[in-house]
């Protein structure tokens, strides 16, 4: 495969990467992340601070897309994707555990409402994880397919 084919594939991967945030937002739009209506405005503000969770996601997404592109171009995809998913799940496990152990009692919020909030938060984090990772795998795959097609085209 020529250098131009690889560059073309990387550009396709880059272009698809620009839509990742919108796609993840679309996928999580139906998931309520707010505390139930009985919570005070102050509790809601603090809950938003706690659940905002944008730390590092975009940077990891870009890394994943280009890593998956390289894996598909070199035909190492099963090994790279399997290893990365195992690493990602293992490293995320602690964060997921922390969500379920968030305070069980907060003055002014019923235990049930707090449990509902934690469940919503966990669903949001899991959906973002799954949708984001799947999007990045597909973007890398599409970029590699574009590189192969371009390579065939310029022959």
N, C-alpha and C positions, 0 to 999 in steps of 0.2 A: 504494500500500500504506500502510495507516495505521500510526501510531506503535505502537499496541497489537499489531498483527500483527508488527512488527519485534521488539518486546519479547518476545512469545511465542516467536518463532523463536530469539532469543538465549537464552532460558531453556531451550529444547529443546537447543540447542548446548551450553550450560553443563551441563545434566544428562548429556548423552552424554559430555562431557569428563571427568566424574567416573569413568567406567569405563575410560578410556584406559590407565591404569597396569596395571589388572588384565588387560586384553586383551593388552597388550604382554608382560607377564610370562607369560601363558598361551602366547603364540606363541613365546616364546624358551625356555620350560621344557625342551624336548627338546634344546636345544643345550648341550652340556657346555662350560663355560668354564674348568674347572680344568686345571692341568698334569697330565700323565700321572702315574701312581702312583710312578714312580721319583724324583720330586722330593721334597726334604726339606720338613719343616713350615715352616721359615724361608722357603724359596723359594716355597712356596704362599701364605704370608702376604703376602709382597712382591708376588707375582703378582696377588693379589686387590686390593691397593692400586692396582696399575697398571691393571687392567682394570675397576675398579668403574664408572667412566664415567657417573655420574649428573649431571654438571655441566651444568646449564642445560636439560636435555631437557624437563622439565615446563613451564618457562616458555615455551620455544619452541613446545611443543604447544598451550598455551592461545592464544598469538598466532596460530598457524596456523589453529586451529579458527575463531576469530572473523574472521580475514582471509578464509578460504574462505567462511564464511557471507556476509560482505559481497559477495564476488565472485559468489556464486550469486544473491543477492538482486538485485544490479544487472546481472546477466547479463554480467559481465566475466570469468566463470570461466576461459575458455580462456587469455586473456591473463595473468591473475593467477596461475593455477596453473602455466602454462608458465614464466613468468618466475621464480616462486618456486622451482620445481624446478631450473631452470638455476642459479640463485644458490646453492641449497642444495647441489647436487652439486659445484659449483665450490669452494665454501668447505669442503666436507667432504673433498675430494680429498687435501689435505695430511694430514689426520688419518688417512685410510686408508693413505696412503703410509707414514706413520710406523709403523703397525702392522706392515706387512710388513718394515720395516727395524729392528724391535725387535732387541735383541742376538741375534746369531747363535750366540754362545757365552756360557754362564754356567757357572762352575765348579760341578761337581756335577750338572749336567743335560746329558744327551746332546743333540747337535745335532738329532737326529730328534725327541726329546721336545719340545724348544723349538719346532721347526717345527710340530709338532702343536698346541702351545699357541697359537702365533700364528695358525694357520689357524682354530682354534676361536674365538679372539677376533675375527678378521675376519668370520667368519660371524655371530657374535652382533651385532656392530656393524651389519652390512649388514641383517640381519633386523629389528633394532630400527628402523633408518632407514626401511626400506620399509613395515613394518607400521604404525609410528607415523604416517608421512605419509599412508598410505592411510586409516587410521582417522580422521585429522583432516579429510581431504577429504570422507569420507562423513558425518562429524558436521556439517560445515558445510553439506553438501548436504541432509541431513535437516532441519537447522534452517531452511534457506531454504524447503524444501518445506512444513514446518509453518507458517511465516509466511504463505506463499501460501494454504494451506488455511484458515488462521484468517481471512485477509483475505476469502476467498470466503464463509466462514461468517457473518462479521459484516456482510458486504456492502455 
